[in-house]
Amino acid sequence: MSIQDRVIAIIAEQAVLEPSDVTPESSLDELGISSLGLVESIFAIEEEFDISIPFNANEPGASDFDISSVAAIVRGIESLVAEKA
């Protein structure tokens, strides 16, 4: 399973949607993910990939980690996974 598929599965679970309802272009707002859901998604992603996401839950805009769309999140995770390898 690709990184994108795994991320989509985690985000879909948080949004209580089917993975097929989550596209790379989807924003978390469009998917109905609250700030708490976002934090839970970040924790689940960190656990899934054994990485640490540089994310400030209080100020998502101040983070270097782009959460503007599913595709942006996937790119960030791919970069962190590559750095770890």
MDAnalysis code that builds the backbone (N, CA, C; Angstrom):
import MDAnalysis as mda
import numpy as np

u = mda.Universe.empty(255, n_residues=85, atom_resindex=np.repeat(np.arange(85), 3), trajectory=True)
u.add_TopologyAttr("name", ["N", "CA", "C"] * 85)
u.add_TopologyAttr("resid", np.arange(1, 86))
u.add_TopologyAttr("resname", ["MET", "SER", "ILE", "GLN", "ASP", "ARG", "VAL", "ILE", "ALA", "ILE", "ILE", "ALA", "GLU", "GLN", "ALA", "VAL", "LEU", "GLU", "PRO", "SER", "ASP", "VAL", "THR", "PRO", "GLU", "SER", "SER", "LEU", "ASP", "GLU", "LEU", "GLY", "ILE", "SER", "SER", "LEU", "GLY", "LEU", "VAL", "GLU", "SER", "ILE", "PHE", "ALA", "ILE", "GLU", "GLU", "GLU", "PHE", "ASP", "ILE", "SER", "ILE", "PRO", "PHE", "ASN", "ALA", "ASN", "GLU", "PRO", "GLY", "ALA", "SER", "ASP", "PHE", "ASP", "ILE", "SER", "SER", "VAL", "ALA", "ALA", "ILE", "VAL", "ARG", "GLY", "ILE", "GLU", "SER", "LEU", "VAL", "ALA", "GLU", "LYS", "ALA"])
u.atoms.positions = np.array([
    [0.854, -1.178, 0.000],
    [0.000, 0.000, 0.000],
    [0.901, 1.242, 0.000],
    [0.583, 2.209, -0.850],
    [1.413, 3.407, -0.966],
    [1.215, 4.320, 0.243],
    [2.121, 5.267, 0.398],
    [1.989, 6.259, 1.472],
    [0.662, 6.989, 1.317],
    [0.351, 7.398, 0.076],
    [-0.901, 8.131, -0.149],
    [-2.104, 7.300, 0.283],
    [-2.131, 6.025, -0.082],
    [-3.269, 5.174, 0.289],
    [-3.391, 5.036, 1.803],
    [-2.251, 4.913, 2.474],
    [-2.275, 4.769, 3.931],
    [-2.757, 6.057, 4.594],
    [-2.297, 7.210, 4.085],
    [-2.725, 8.502, 4.635],
    [-4.222, 8.695, 4.398],
    [-4.681, 8.390, 3.194],
    [-6.110, 8.529, 2.880],
    [-6.942, 7.639, 3.795],
    [-6.478, 6.436, 4.062],
    [-7.210, 5.525, 4.945],
    [-7.327, 6.117, 6.352],
    [-6.243, 6.702, 6.856],
    [-6.255, 7.307, 8.192],
    [-7.187, 8.510, 8.226],
    [-7.080, 9.379, 7.227],
    [-7.922, 10.575, 7.182],
    [-9.388, 10.193, 7.016],
    [-9.662, 9.210, 6.182],
    [-11.048, 8.756, 5.987],
    [-11.620, 8.233, 7.295],
    [-10.810, 7.493, 8.048],
    [-11.272, 6.965, 9.335],
    [-11.623, 8.110, 10.291],
    [-10.785, 9.146, 10.334],
    [-11.045, 10.288, 11.205],
    [-12.295, 11.048, 10.778],
    [-12.523, 11.111, 9.457],
    [-13.667, 11.863, 8.927],
    [-14.931, 11.008, 8.866],
    [-14.810, 9.735, 9.247],
    [-15.907, 8.769, 9.164],
    [-16.456, 8.744, 7.728],
    [-15.528, 8.578, 6.792],
    [-15.860, 8.478, 5.373],
    [-15.229, 7.210, 4.811],
    [-15.660, 6.852, 3.616],
    [-14.993, 5.774, 2.894],
    [-13.721, 6.358, 2.272],
    [-12.645, 5.567, 2.191],
    [-11.433, 6.077, 1.544],
    [-11.701, 6.602, 0.127],
    [-12.659, 6.024, -0.569],
    [-12.970, 6.476, -1.929],
    [-13.557, 7.892, -1.945],
    [-14.037, 8.381, -0.779],
    [-14.584, 9.737, -0.684],
    [-13.493, 10.785, -0.452],
    [-12.275, 10.335, -0.193],
    [-11.166, 11.237, 0.107],
    [-10.247, 11.294, -1.111],
    [-10.102, 12.496, -1.688],
    [-9.221, 12.656, -2.849],
    [-7.997, 13.464, -2.447],
    [-6.917, 13.379, -3.236],
    [-5.734, 14.190, -2.926],
    [-6.045, 15.686, -2.882],
    [-7.046, 16.116, -3.644],
    [-7.396, 17.534, -3.693],
    [-8.235, 17.971, -2.493],
    [-8.783, 17.026, -1.742],
    [-9.652, 17.353, -0.603],
    [-8.893, 18.154, 0.441],
    [-9.558, 19.177, 0.993],
    [-8.995, 19.849, 2.169],
    [-9.625, 19.179, 3.389],
    [-8.973, 19.332, 4.531],
    [-9.509, 18.719, 5.739],
    [-10.839, 19.358, 6.120],
    [-10.982, 20.657, 5.848],
    [-12.260, 21.337, 6.101],
    [-13.375, 20.713, 5.269],
    [-13.097, 20.489, 3.988],
    [-14.101, 19.887, 3.106],
    [-14.536, 18.511, 3.608],
    [-13.608, 17.815, 4.231],
    [-13.898, 16.467, 4.732],
    [-14.579, 16.498, 6.095],
    [-14.699, 17.697, 6.671],
    [-15.369, 17.835, 7.958],
    [-14.503, 17.443, 9.140],
    [-13.184, 17.509, 8.975],
    [-12.277, 17.150, 10.067],
    [-12.050, 18.371, 10.950],
    [-12.389, 18.231, 12.223],
    [-12.226, 19.310, 13.207],
    [-10.762, 19.429, 13.607],
    [-10.457, 20.434, 14.398],
    [-9.081, 20.580, 14.869],
    [-8.680, 19.380, 15.725],
    [-9.612, 18.850, 16.515],
    [-9.319, 17.647, 17.291],
    [-9.084, 16.458, 16.361],
    [-9.910, 16.338, 15.342],
    [-9.731, 15.265, 14.356],
    [-8.398, 15.379, 13.650],
    [-7.967, 16.613, 13.391],
    [-6.667, 16.834, 12.761],
    [-5.550, 16.329, 13.664],
    [-5.615, 16.685, 14.942],
    [-4.587, 16.244, 15.889],
    [-4.576, 14.715, 15.971],
    [-5.757, 14.106, 16.033],
    [-5.827, 12.639, 16.074],
    [-5.264, 12.027, 14.796],
    [-5.539, 12.666, 13.652],
    [-4.992, 12.185, 12.378],
    [-3.468, 12.252, 12.388],
    [-2.925, 13.384, 12.880],
    [-1.468, 13.550, 12.945],
    [-0.853, 12.452, 13.818],
    [-1.455, 12.201, 14.991],
    [-0.937, 11.138, 15.870],
    [-0.981, 9.782, 15.171],
    [-2.094, 9.496, 14.491],
    [-2.232, 8.204, 13.810],
    [-1.215, 8.069, 12.684],
    [-0.976, 9.159, 11.956],
    [0.006, 9.138, 10.866],
    [1.414, 8.942, 11.424],
    [1.731, 9.643, 12.516],
    [3.054, 9.482, 13.135],
    [3.278, 8.036, 13.553],
    [2.255, 7.435, 14.133],
    [2.362, 6.043, 14.579],
    [2.504, 5.102, 13.378],
    [1.697, 5.324, 12.346],
    [1.715, 4.460, 11.154],
    [3.087, 4.447, 10.483],
    [3.713, 5.622, 10.389],
    [4.974, 5.738, 9.647],
    [6.203, 5.852, 10.538],
    [6.014, 5.834, 11.864],
    [7.108, 5.963, 12.817],
    [7.940, 7.214, 12.522],
    [7.226, 8.349, 12.397],
    [7.868, 9.633, 12.146],
    [7.332, 10.638, 13.143],
    [7.972, 11.797, 13.198],
    [7.501, 12.892, 14.031],
    [7.195, 14.071, 13.120],
    [5.952, 14.504, 13.120],
    [5.526, 15.591, 12.254],
    [5.702, 16.910, 12.990],
    [6.440, 17.846, 12.382],
    [6.628, 19.158, 13.017],
    [5.348, 19.968, 12.891],
    [4.482, 19.828, 13.869],
    [3.146, 20.391, 13.756],
    [2.773, 21.091, 15.044],
    [2.287, 22.307, 14.945],
    [1.841, 23.053, 16.113],
    [0.317, 23.053, 16.115],
    [-0.280, 22.253, 16.957],
    [-1.739, 22.100, 16.990],
    [-2.442, 23.416, 17.303],
    [-1.778, 24.290, 18.061],
    [-2.399, 25.568, 18.413],
    [-2.331, 26.578, 17.279],
    [-1.334, 26.438, 16.413],
    [-1.163, 27.363, 15.294],
    [-0.789, 26.594, 14.037],
    [-1.760, 25.875, 13.428],
    [-1.420, 25.087, 12.231],
    [-0.776, 25.931, 11.137],
    [-1.134, 27.218, 11.044],
    [-0.562, 28.082, 10.029],
    [0.906, 28.392, 10.258],
    [1.366, 28.230, 11.503],
    [2.753, 28.544, 11.847],
    [3.673, 27.345, 11.651],
    [3.127, 26.237, 11.236],
    [3.907, 25.018, 11.076],
    [4.578, 24.984, 9.712],
    [5.714, 24.293, 9.626],
    [6.355, 24.060, 8.334],
    [5.651, 22.937, 7.588],
    [4.779, 22.232, 8.277],
    [4.101, 21.079, 7.688],
    [2.790, 21.541, 7.064],
    [2.657, 21.382, 5.757],
    [1.501, 21.883, 4.998],
    [0.315, 20.932, 5.156],
    [-0.781, 21.454, 5.728],
    [-1.988, 20.637, 5.891],
    [-3.138, 21.179, 5.049],
    [-2.799, 21.901, 3.963],
    [-3.829, 22.554, 3.163],
    [-4.673, 21.567, 2.354],
    [-4.124, 20.404, 2.061],
    [-4.872, 19.381, 1.316],
    [-4.292, 18.014, 1.641],
    [-5.027, 16.980, 1.244],
    [-4.539, 15.615, 1.446],
    [-3.218, 15.422, 0.699],
    [-3.141, 15.938, -0.532],
    [-1.907, 15.793, -1.329],
    [-0.721, 16.461, -0.633],
    [-0.952, 17.643, -0.028],
    [0.124, 18.348, 0.680],
    [0.599, 17.538, 1.880],
    [-0.340, 16.938, 2.593],
    [0.011, 16.097, 3.740],
    [0.835, 14.901, 3.277],
    [0.397, 14.271, 2.186],
    [1.124, 13.113, 1.645],
    [2.551, 13.524, 1.266],
    [2.717, 14.664, 0.590],
    [4.065, 15.133, 0.204],
    [4.937, 15.332, 1.440],
    [4.362, 15.934, 2.476],
    [5.122, 16.156, 3.707],
    [5.563, 14.853, 4.347],
    [4.666, 13.878, 4.354],
    [4.993, 12.583, 4.957],
    [6.034, 11.855, 4.123],
    [5.898, 11.910, 2.795],
    [6.899, 11.274, 1.928],
    [8.279, 11.861, 2.195],
    [8.343, 13.173, 2.391],
    [9.610, 13.831, 2.674],
    [10.185, 13.371, 4.011],
    [9.324, 13.297, 5.044],
    [9.799, 12.854, 6.363],
    [10.242, 11.397, 6.344],
    [9.512, 10.557, 5.620],
    [9.884, 9.138, 5.518],
    [11.233, 9.006, 4.793],
    [11.424, 9.803, 3.737],
    [12.676, 9.761, 2.975],
    [13.844, 10.212, 3.845],
    [13.631, 11.252, 4.659],
    [14.692, 11.747, 5.546],
    [15.080, 10.681, 6.565],
    [14.108, 9.917, 7.008],
    [14.345, 8.905, 8.036],
    [15.114, 7.709, 7.479],
    [14.923, 7.433, 6.191],
    [15.510, 6.231, 5.561],
    [17.020, 6.314, 5.446],
])
